[in-house]
């Protein structure tokens, strides 16, 4: 079928060449506090880290949440005195463009942890067995076979190596001609 407008249709994004770099995985719901998320578009791999907060069964300690000396930041969030978690499941959006025809692999889980990927919903579900307050969790997710690279990484030598080499040969030749004429005049 050339045109199919259902959400999970492989033809929905035909012609969108940039979509492989724009449509990417991201955590949509975290059973805890997100700490770090990294995605590498050339390999389709990503790393997600989060922490289970230590619950405070009464009111949240607002003095701590407002910051008590500058050590609490976005990169170092407070892990204590949070409300009790009402969800045990972390959900990560993984676009079907990345997983279609591939197997999703999740690494870094402990014994008793569970995960499932629902391609139709484009969602990875992760349930951690150990929800001890203050515990940090880290998963690495990849797909097999790896996706075709969206672009080729290059550097100065791959872009301009030929020109640099040719220019250095010309400069060296000019230097040799100049030196030989200099020695001829001296002698």
C-alpha positions in Angstrom: 0.0 0.0 0.0 1.5 3.3 -1.0 -0.4 5.6 1.3 -1.4 4.4 4.8 -2.1 6.9 7.5 -2.1 4.6 10.5 0.4 5.5 13.3 2.5 2.4 12.8 2.6 2.4 9.0 6.1 2.1 7.6 5.1 4.4 4.7 3.9 7.3 6.9 7.2 9.1 6.8 8.2 8.4 3.2 10.4 11.2 1.9 11.4 12.6 5.3 15.1 12.2 4.9 16.1 14.1 8.0 13.7 12.1 10.2 16.3 9.5 11.2 18.2 12.2 13.0 15.2 14.1 14.4 12.9 11.3 15.6 14.9 9.7 18.4 14.3 7.8 21.6 13.5 9.7 24.8 12.2 8.8 28.3 8.5 9.6 28.5 7.8 8.4 32.1 10.4 7.6 34.7 9.8 5.7 38.0 12.2 8.0 39.8 14.4 10.9 39.0 16.0 11.1 35.5 19.8 11.7 35.8 21.2 11.3 32.3 20.2 10.4 28.8 22.5 10.0 25.9 21.7 8.9 22.3 24.0 8.3 19.5 22.2 8.7 16.1 24.9 6.9 14.1 24.6 3.6 16.0 21.0 3.8 17.4 22.4 3.1 21.0 21.3 5.1 24.0 22.0 5.1 27.8 19.4 6.1 30.4 20.2 6.6 34.1 17.7 7.4 36.8 17.5 7.1 40.6 14.8 5.8 42.9 14.2 8.7 45.4 14.0 8.1 49.2 10.4 8.7 50.0 9.2 11.0 52.7 5.7 9.9 53.8 4.7 13.3 55.1 5.0 16.6 53.3 8.1 17.1 51.1 10.8 19.0 52.9 10.6 22.2 50.9 13.7 23.7 52.6 15.8 20.9 51.0 14.1 21.2 47.7 14.7 24.9 47.5 18.4 24.3 48.0 20.4 24.7 51.1 23.8 25.6 50.0 24.3 25.4 46.3 25.2 21.7 45.9 21.8 20.7 44.6 21.6 21.3 40.8 20.0 19.9 37.7 23.0 17.5 37.4 22.9 16.7 41.1 19.2 16.5 42.1 18.1 15.8 45.7 17.3 12.1 46.1 15.7 12.4 49.6 12.4 13.6 51.0 10.3 13.0 47.9 6.7 11.9 47.7 6.1 8.1 47.5 6.4 6.8 43.9 3.0 5.9 42.5 4.4 4.2 39.4 6.9 1.3 39.2 7.3 1.4 35.4 9.7 3.5 33.3 8.6 4.1 29.8 11.0 5.1 26.9 9.8 6.1 23.5 11.7 4.3 20.8 10.5 5.1 17.3 9.6 2.2 15.1 11.8 3.8 12.4 14.7 2.7 14.5 13.4 -0.8 15.5 11.5 -2.0 12.4 13.0 -5.3 11.4 15.5 -5.2 14.3 15.8 -6.8 17.7 15.8 -4.4 20.8 18.5 -5.3 23.4 18.5 -3.9 26.9 21.7 -4.3 29.0 22.4 -3.3 32.6 19.3 -4.8 34.3 19.6 -6.7 37.5 18.1 -10.1 38.4 14.3 -9.7 38.8 14.1 -6.6 36.5 11.8 -6.9 33.5 11.5 -5.1 30.2 9.3 -5.3 27.1 9.2 -3.4 23.9 5.9 -2.8 22.2 6.7 -1.7 18.6 3.0 -0.8 17.9 3.1 1.7 20.8 6.8 2.5 20.1 7.5 2.1 23.8 10.1 0.3 25.9 8.7 -0.6 29.4 11.2 -1.2 32.2 10.2 -2.4 35.7 13.0 -2.4 38.3 12.7 -5.0 41.1 14.9 -3.2 43.6 13.2 0.1 44.4 15.4 0.9 47.4 15.5 4.7 48.0 18.6 6.3 46.7 19.5 3.5 44.3 20.7 4.5 40.8 19.7 2.5 37.7 21.5 2.5 34.3 20.4 0.8 31.2 22.0 0.6 27.7 19.8 -0.1 24.8 20.8 -1.0 21.2 19.2 -2.6 18.2 20.5 -5.5 16.1 21.3 -5.4 13.3 22.7 -1.9 13.7 21.0 0.8 11.6 22.7 2.1 8.5 24.6 5.3 9.4 22.5 8.4 8.8 25.7 10.2 7.8 29.4 9.7 7.7 31.6 11.3 10.3 34.5 13.1 8.7 37.5 15.1 9.8 40.0 17.6 8.3 42.1 14.8 6.6 39.1 13.1 5.0 37.8 16.5 3.7 41.0 18.2 2.7 43.8 15.6 2.9 44.4 15.6 -0.8 44.6 19.4 -1.0 46.9 19.5 2.0 49.2 16.9 0.6 49.3 18.6 -2.9 50.0 22.0 -1.3 52.8 20.6 0.8 54.4 19.0 -2.3 54.3 22.3 -4.2 55.7 24.3 -1.2 58.5 21.7 -0.8 59.3 21.9 -4.5 59.4 25.7 -4.4 61.6 25.6 -1.3 64.0 23.2 -3.1 64.2 25.4 -6.2 64.9 28.5 -4.0 67.5 26.6 -2.0 69.3 25.3 -5.1 69.3 28.8 -6.7 70.6 30.2 -3.4 73.5 27.7 -3.3 74.3 28.4 -6.9 74.7 32.1 -6.3 76.9 31.5 -3.2 79.2 29.1 -5.0 
